[in-house]
Structure formats: C-alpha cells, structure tokens
Amino acid sequence: MRISPLILCIGLFFSSSSFASTETVTIPVDDYKAIINRLDALQKRVEFLESGQDATKTTTRKPKPASVADDANYKKLADDINIIYDTMDELETKKLQNKLNFGAELRTRVDTFKAEDYDYINLTAFLNNLKSGATYFEAASKSVTHETSRKDYNNWSNRFRITMDALVTDTIDFHGRLSAGGYWGDSDSGDAFFDRSQVLLSNQEQGLGIDRFYINWIPKGLPVPFALTVGRQPSSEGPPFEFKENTVRQSTYPALLFNGIADGIVATIGLDQYTHLNNNGLRFAYGKAYHSDTDSYLNPFPFMDDNEAGDSDIYAAFFESEIPGLQNSLMVLSYARIQGLPTTFFGPMEPRYYFSNENIGDMDLWGAHIQVKNIMESGLDLFFSYAGNHTSPDDQSDTPYGPVSIGFFSWDHAEEQTGYAFYGGLRYTIPYDPLNNPKLGFEYNYGSRYWYSMTVGTPDPFNKLATRGSVYDAYYIQPVNKYLFFRAGYTRAEFDYTGSGTYIGAASATNMTLDDIYLLLDIHF
C-alpha cells in the first residue's frame, strides 16, 4: 500500500502554511483549489480501495476478489500520486526561486594577434644584471629585447559566469556573480603581453572566482532616498561597455576611470525630488585596493601588517543623472583618491619578484562621462568619456639589492605628474528584421604619456583603456535571438609610450602596434 507517502505529501503540503510568517509560496487560487480537490478525491479513493483489499480486517463480508478493474484503479492511483509528487517538487522549486534566482553566461572567443616594433625586458637578463651590481634603471636598460614582428593565430578562450540575485526582504536585495575561464590549452604561467588585463576573463585560475557579491539595503521612512551597498562592488564593465557587450549596464562606475574587482562600501543619496532631474543621485565610496599582511602561517599573527607597503585605501564620490531633455541618457562626474599605492601594482615586468613591497605615494583620478541611447528613436547610440590622473610620490622605495629611487613614472627620481585620456564612440542598430536588427559600432580612445587607469578588469584580451597612445576599435553584432549573439571585430592599438597599464617606471617613446581580429559567441540565459 502507498498510503503513508500520500499522507506524508498531504502533511507536507498543509504544513507549509504554518510557516507563512517567515516564508510564503504564492500560487494562483485556481491551482490551489485544484490541488486540494485532487487530494480529497485521492484520499476517498484510497479509503475505498482499502476497504475491499485489506485482508487483515475482520468483516462478515467476503473479501472482494481482485479484478482487472482493481488493477486499473491502483494504476490510476499510482499515476495520481506521482502527479502530486511532481506538484510538490514544483512548489518547492518555486519556493527556492522566490528566494534566489540564477542565470548563466557563456562566451567563446577566437583571436588573431599581430604585434610590431615592440620592446620588452628579458627577466633572466634583468635579474643577472641586478646581481652583477647594476642599479635598477641600468639593469632594465641593459635587458631590453626588441622584436620587429610577432603573430599569434588561432588563440581561443572561454568565459563562464553564474549570476544570482535574491530579494531578501522588501528593503534588502542580494546580487552575486561567479566567473571562470581562460585560454584553451593554456599552460604558460607568464604574464599578459602588455599588461595584466585578464582578471575577469580568466580570474587567473582554473576554478570559479567571485568577481562580485553585494547587498543593497534601502531603508524606508527616511526623509531622503538612501541606499547602502556593501560587499564586492559592481565595479567592472561599466558605462559605456554595455554597447559593445550588447547587454544592460553592468557597473556603477564609468569604465575609463575604474574597471575591475573592488571590495568596499557605497552610500547613495537620491536627489530627484530636489533637483527635478531623473535618476539623479550622489554616491560616496570607500574601499581597499590593497591590504598588506604577513601571509605566513609561521607568523603567530599573519593578519598583522608586514611593515612594508601598508594599505591602499580608495575614497571616491560620484554625481549621476539623466541628461536634461534626453531620454535614455546618462551623465556621471567622478572623483577618486587612492592613498598608499604599493609597488606590487605593476604591469608587464613584475618587479615585485626583485624588490620589496613599498608604499610609493598617492594618486588622484577624476572623470566625466556622458552617453545617450537611441537618440530621437534613430537607433544611434553615442558616448564620450574624459578622465585625468595626478600623482603625489613619496621619496623612494628599496630593492633587495640596495636602495633605488623608483616611483611614479620614473626609475631614478619620481616627480609629480599629470595624465589624461578620452574615450568616445557610437553604435548603430540596423533596422532590418530578417537579420534581427544587427548593430555596427566604432570606438576610439587615447591616453597621454603619464596616463594610468585602474581598468585591469577589461573583458578584452588586452587593456585598451590603459593605452598610452591611440586605439581604434570597430565591431559588428549579429543577434540570433534574445539570448545568443555573435560579435566580429577589429582592434588596432598604436602606442606612443611604453608602460601602458602601470604607474612605475619611466615612459619612453615607442612605435609599438598591436592588431587583433576576433570572433566571439555569447549566450545569456
């Protein structure tokens, strides 16, 4: 007999209502009534069948003989019970989904690179020169290797993400994203070609990494709209990356100023009712770019400062609004100060292997970004960003081979420097339904000799927004449906100065170029 499982299902179903004060499963009234009616009918059928089939009961009636009809009744009962099991599973699934929603993203990409007239430091020669007594600057100068041309064909990569969000209460929501990926067959532990730009492409690891997890707390009853965002912030692939990435806005911060992983706290104040501007707010942010500790289990207090660089703290403010008179527009004014930048924040040459980690000074960054989507229903999207940076260096840092004065944009003597960059582009949606309205886009960015941006979280193979020089970027997006699209593109970077993506070391004139032709497939579901 299958009485106990049925009764258990019935008990579980009704017991869920006893916890309505903490968890509620919402289903249509008609579905609820249908389930109750079916349960009542099944219970009556079970009682009827029991009365004729239970041989242990004492009765003056003859036991009802088994028949084909009884077998059919039992089969029907079994089928109905299975339906109830499926219904309960569905309810439990809905209950879970009411708490936490999941999504997934998969990207596969193939690139062909061509680099010309570039110089790089041979690390083996560099170390040998240091050991022989050369200063840091002398060792770097003697270790430069020049290559006229190099190509890399058939370079494939994957990127996989799991997205999640939950409405915890009517004032608290949660968001998270896990990422994994890397190059096909990658077995080279060396650094990226120009800079460490693979952070969010591959997470520098084989397993899933967490590139964002945070809660928004929006308390009610305050005189001014207020939100507090705590955790690993939504700080990568910000405006205007949603145009090229063919998605919605992914980050709070404009991409030219900051694009990467950031842990911190952000307080947002809504100003719409005072300024009469749409989507108008003021944000204040605090985070840590670097925390210095001993990182050794041999130390009794491994969480203590290692007396080298100390911490790098970030303080920032952002003013955001829709542009008056322009729908689907965005304007962001930004300022950030990074206090205590360490020597480990480096790019292509990884000198942290050769000298101790020191605090070399502070940096200020500022920027302005505007963008408009679908101007006057024309299908045209436009954007423009400007950003600047200014360094305030300390006196000197040390290497294991003796004191060497190094710092911001210098090998031998660090002075205050100012850099700048701008970034503009457009995207046009072709109104052709048979091809699902494909998109054409073009972007251009330029960085000066002393430009530095915290943009290592780019989804591209190299950090184009850190380039000291010009970058031309054209692409075509072919949607297949609302989940899947292809993108084909061509990117050319023309470097005017070395050191793109780092703030340590002198920037020298160069004629380096990098060409990239690629095709990618992207699916979100």
PEFEN-V549462 format. One line per field, one symbol per residue. ss: DSSP state (2 for helix, 1 for strand, 0 for the rest). psi: psi as a letter, one per 40 degrees, with the letter a starting at -180 (. if undefined). burial: I if it has 24 or more other ideal C-beta (glycine too) atoms within 12 Angstrom, else O. A space follows every 50 residues. Layout:
ss: ???
psi: ???
burial: ???
This chain:
ss: 00222222222222222220000000002222222222222222222222 22200000000000000222222222222222222222222222222220 11111111111111111111102222222220000222222201111111 11111111111111111000011111111111100000000000000022 22000000111111111000000001111111000000002222200000 00000001000011111111022220000011111111110000000000 00000000000111111111100000001111111111111100000000 22200000111111111111110022200111111111111110001110 01110011010000000111111111111000222000111111111000 00010000000002220011111111111000011111111111101000 0001000010001111111111110
psi: ifddddddddddddddeefeddhhhhiidddddddddddddddddddddd deeheeihieiihhiiiddddddddddddddddddddddddddddddddh hiiihhhhihihihiifiiihhdddddddddeeiiddddddeehhhhdih ihifhiiihhihiiiigdaeehiiiihiiiaaihfheheiiiddigeede deefidahiheihiihhgiieidhhiihhhahigeifahfddddefaihe idihdddhgahhhahhhhhhededefiifhihihihihdhhhidfhedhd geeihefbdaihihhiihhiiihhehifihhhhihihhhfhieegibdef eeeeiihiheaihhiiihhiihhghffeehhiihiiiiihigiadiiiie eihhhiahfiddhhihihiiiihiiihhhhggddefgiihihihihiadf hhigfefieidigdeehgaihhhiihhhidaedhiihiihhhhhhdiieh eiehiihiiifiihhhhihihhhh.
burial: OOOOOIOOIIOIIOOIOOOOOOOOIOOOOOOOOOIOOIIOOIOOIIOOIO OOIOOOOOOOOOOOOOOOOOOOOIOOIOOIIOOIOOIIOOIOOOOOOOOO OOOOIIIIIIIOIIIOOIIIIOOOOIIOIIOOOIOIIOIIOOIOOOOOOO OOOOIIIIIIIIIIIOOOOOOOIIIIIIIIIIIOOOOOOOIIIIIIIIII IIIIOOOOIIIIIIIIIIOOOOOOOIIIIIIIIIIIIIIIIIIIIIIOII IIIIIIIIIIIIIIIIIIIIOOOOOOOOIIIIIIIIIIIIIIOOOOOOOO OOOOOIOIIIOIIIIIIIIIIIIOOOOIIIIIIIIIIIIIIIIIIIIIII IIOIIIIIIIIIIIIIIIIIIIIOOOOOOIIIIIIIIIIIIIIIOIIIIO OOOIIIIIIIIOOIOOIOIIIIIIIIIIIOOOOOOOOIIIIIIIIIIIII IIIIIIIIIIIIIIIIIIIIIIIIIIIIIOOOOOIIIIIIIIIIIIIIII IIIIIIIIOIOIIIIIIIIIIIIIO
